[in-house]
């Protein structure tokens, strides 16, 4: 009886072994594995495509070519999610990673720096469809392995600073403004504050008043300082020599005033070597504007008539 059991056990073992040996998944290289060791919540800096994303107390900031812009949470979440969900579908058995675009010319290098100062890097290659789903070839620096990972990732990590910079500059409700100051070179400073007692706008150190309609027209013009092109040719190291005017808006909705600085461009404020530009290129506009909510960004203004209406309104 015991011998029969041993024979049956032997036969069963052989059958199971043959089944496993010929199973369809035996030779597959498909698996699911998270490739990054740390969580995206630990990331303090990302670098890719010449762009740097840095985590600050108020969120992420993008920097490129000495310019910067705040990155809205809604635009940062897909980037962090892509890294957090970086899962390998399978190992790609290839000795020619160039065919997967994993080279210096076509690959996108992403450098990830964590709060512990630990650094990881990945190289993103060509995108394909894997069983009808988007996927991307990936490798690691100093590692010859090639992986196929979920999702189309090249678009996520091909962004430039202009993808985050916003042209809409001055946004506020006119009812939030309770005072403003206009300082123009070679002209008297105009300071105006709203008087609740008289319900009129009172000039500082004067009994003169400005009508509500006149101030409202001016504030509406200030709001039109939107959708301006970027004055990326302006050299801010010459700010002090080319200041034309500055405007301060005091708002009920925020503790700090909103400042607008206006600079007059000349040959000093432009780089020595200019790119090939057309005469009407907006970057050659005669004035550059700086807005305090957008540090290191400068905006080009070519309408001199509109500028005079802003700086000399009353």
Helices and strands as residue ranges (DSSP letters): H 2-21, E 30-34, G 40-42, E 43-48, E 51-56, E 59-64, E 67-70, H 73-84, E 87-91, G 97-100, E 108-114, E 119-130, E 133-139, E 146-150, G 161-163, G 174-176, E 177-184, E 190-195, E 200-203, E 209-210, H 212-223, G 236-241, E 243-251, E 258-264, G 267-269, G 282-284, E 287-291, E 298-301, H 304-311
